[in-house]
Amino acid sequence: MSQILNQSYRPKQAAELLGIAPATLWRWIKERPDFPKPKRLSARCTVIDGAELVAWRDAQGKP
């Protein structure tokens, strides 16, 4: 688990981690203000911080 927290994920990998389709990931990025914001490293490379992604996922199970 600590390895997840210390890395960034490409969108396809992030979607797999959450168990959703990549299209759903992009929709959540656009529509959900609480979803972790991706970071653009270059014109063709976008990543999402693993720690932020896991924290967001874990927070969704709580009322």
C-alpha positions in Angstrom: 0.0 0.0 0.0 2.8 2.5 0.8 4.0 2.1 -2.8 0.6 3.4 -4.1 1.0 6.4 -1.9 4.4 7.3 -3.2 3.6 7.4 -6.9 1.6 9.1 -9.6 -0.8 7.3 -11.9 -1.6 7.9 -15.6 -5.4 8.2 -16.1 -5.8 4.6 -17.3 -3.9 3.2 -14.3 -5.9 5.5 -12.0 -9.2 4.2 -13.5 -8.0 0.6 -12.9 -7.2 1.4 -9.3 -10.7 2.8 -8.7 -12.3 0.0 -10.7 -13.9 2.3 -13.2 -13.6 3.0 -17.0 -11.3 5.8 -18.1 -14.3 7.7 -19.5 -15.8 7.7 -16.0 -12.5 8.9 -14.5 -12.5 11.9 -16.9 -16.1 12.7 -16.2 -15.4 12.6 -12.4 -12.5 15.0 -12.9 -14.7 17.4 -14.8 -17.9 17.1 -12.7 -16.8 16.4 -9.1 -15.1 19.3 -7.3 -13.8 17.0 -4.6 -12.0 14.6 -7.0 -8.2 14.9 -7.1 -7.0 17.2 -9.8 -4.7 15.7 -12.4 -1.3 17.3 -13.1 -0.2 18.0 -16.7 3.5 17.1 -17.1 3.5 17.7 -20.8 1.2 18.0 -23.7 0.7 14.3 -23.8 1.3 13.2 -20.2 -1.2 13.7 -17.4 -0.8 12.1 -13.9 -2.8 11.9 -10.7 -1.2 11.7 -7.3 -1.6 8.2 -5.8 -1.9 9.5 -2.2 -4.7 11.9 -3.2 -6.5 9.3 -5.2 -6.5 6.7 -2.3 -7.5 9.3 0.2 -10.4 10.4 -2.0 -11.5 6.7 -2.6 -11.4 5.9 1.1 -13.4 9.0 2.0 -16.2 7.9 -0.3 -17.2 5.1 1.9 -17.9 7.4 4.9 -21.2 9.2 5.3 
